[in-house]
Each structure stands twice: as structure tokens, then as C-alpha cells.
């Protein structure tokens, strides 16, 4: 893969929904993708730089899904969602842009609260 193609695969656009919240859709990503963490990290940073209060990461859910292969069978919140939430909970440079508490009340998305001001 070329360097520009690599940058493009990690690039993901944060959009602003009707409520004025940041939103990014990572459907189509696979939990084992090497660049999934980079996509999430870049989305959180981008939303923070835009001065947004929250970022909703849409990943879908796995409730009552038919077998699409062994890795997606009836998981509690879906493998992609669990992988994203695990990454968000790890101590990392993400803490400069977001608070530790994340909202997991919706199975199909995860919402993070973002810090105000410039990163430390």
C-alpha cells in the first residue's frame, strides 16, 4: 500500500448531526483492521479540534444477528462496538481530547464527551 493510500484509509470525516453533535460512522470497518484504532483516534482528535462537546461513534450492534460467520454470532453489542469501546477505555493520548467516561447506553453507538480547549 502506498503512503497516500495508507493516509486515506485512516482518514474519516466527522460530521455534525441535527443536534449539533459530532458523529462518525465506522460501519464497514472490521475489528481486526490494522487502522481501526487510528480511525477512532483521528475522529476523536478531529471532533475536539472542531470544538464539539461530544462525538458519537456509530458501529452498529450484534443483537439477534443471523450467523454471518463465527465472529458475528449473537454477540452482546457486536464485535466492532466492543473493539471500539475497548480502545476508547485504554489509557492513551485520547485522554488529552476526551474524558474517561463514555456513554454505552445505545447498542449501536458509543458517545464520548470531549474536553474544551487545546490538548495538553
C-alpha positions in Angstrom: 0.0 0.0 0.0 1.3 3.4 -0.8 1.8 6.1 1.8 -1.1 8.2 0.4 -3.4 5.2 0.3 -2.4 4.4 3.8 -3.3 8.0 4.9 -6.6 7.8 3.1 -7.6 4.6 4.8 -7.0 6.2 8.2 -8.9 9.4 7.2 -12.5 9.5 8.3 -14.8 12.6 8.3 -16.6 13.7 11.4 -20.0 15.2 10.5 -22.3 17.3 12.7 -25.8 15.9 13.2 -29.1 17.8 13.6 -28.4 18.2 17.4 -25.0 19.8 16.8 -23.1 16.7 18.0 -20.2 15.2 16.2 -20.8 11.9 14.5 -18.7 9.4 12.7 -19.7 6.1 11.2 -17.2 3.2 11.2 -19.6 0.7 9.6 -17.6 -1.3 7.1 -14.6 -1.4 9.3 -13.6 -4.8 10.6 -12.5 -5.1 14.3 -9.2 -6.7 13.1 -8.4 -3.9 10.7 -4.9 -2.5 11.5 -6.1 1.0 11.1 -9.3 0.9 13.2 -7.7 2.4 16.2 -6.2 5.2 14.0 -9.7 5.9 12.6 -11.1 6.3 16.1 -8.2 8.3 17.4 -8.3 10.6 14.4 -12.1 11.1 14.7 -11.8 12.0 18.4 -9.0 14.4 17.7 -10.8 16.0 14.7 -14.0 16.4 16.8 -12.0 18.1 19.6 -10.3 20.4 17.2 -13.7 21.5 15.8 -14.8 22.4 19.3 -17.5 19.8 19.6 -18.8 18.7 23.0 -19.5 15.1 22.1 -18.6 12.5 19.4 -20.9 9.7 18.6 -19.2 6.7 17.1 -21.7 4.6 15.1 -20.6 1.0 14.9 -23.9 -1.0 14.8 -24.8 -3.8 17.1 -24.9 -7.6 17.1 -28.2 -8.4 18.8 -30.1 -11.2 17.2 -28.0 -11.2 14.1 -28.1 -14.3 11.9 -24.8 -16.1 11.6 -22.6 -14.2 9.1 -19.6 -16.2 10.2 -18.4 -17.2 13.6 -17.1 -13.8 14.6 -20.5 -12.1 14.5 -22.9 -14.6 16.0 -25.2 -13.0 18.6 -22.6 -11.1 20.4 -23.9 -8.8 23.2 -23.0 -5.5 21.5 -21.3 -6.6 18.4 -17.6 -7.2 17.9 -16.9 -3.9 16.2 -18.6 -2.0 19.1 -16.7 -3.9 21.8 -13.4 -3.3 20.0 -14.1 0.4 19.7 -15.1 0.7 23.3 -12.1 -1.3 24.5 -9.8 1.1 22.6 -11.6 4.2 24.0 -11.2 2.9 27.6 -7.5 2.3 27.3 -5.1 4.9 28.8 -3.7 6.7 25.8 -3.2 10.0 24.2 -7.0 10.1 23.7 -7.3 11.4 27.2 -5.9 14.8 26.0 -9.1 15.2 23.9 -11.8 13.3 25.8 -13.0 12.4 29.3 -12.6 8.9 30.5 -16.4 8.3 30.9 -18.1 7.0 27.7 -21.8 6.5 27.1 -22.6 2.9 26.1 -26.4 3.2 26.6 -27.1 2.6 23.0 -26.1 -0.7 21.5 -25.4 0.7 18.0 -23.1 3.6 19.0 -20.8 4.9 21.7 -20.7 8.5 22.7 -17.6 10.2 24.2 -17.5 13.6 25.9 -14.8 15.9 24.6 -12.6 18.3 26.6 -12.7 22.0 25.9 -9.7 24.0 24.9 -6.4 22.9 23.4 -4.9 19.5 24.2 -2.2 19.3 26.9 
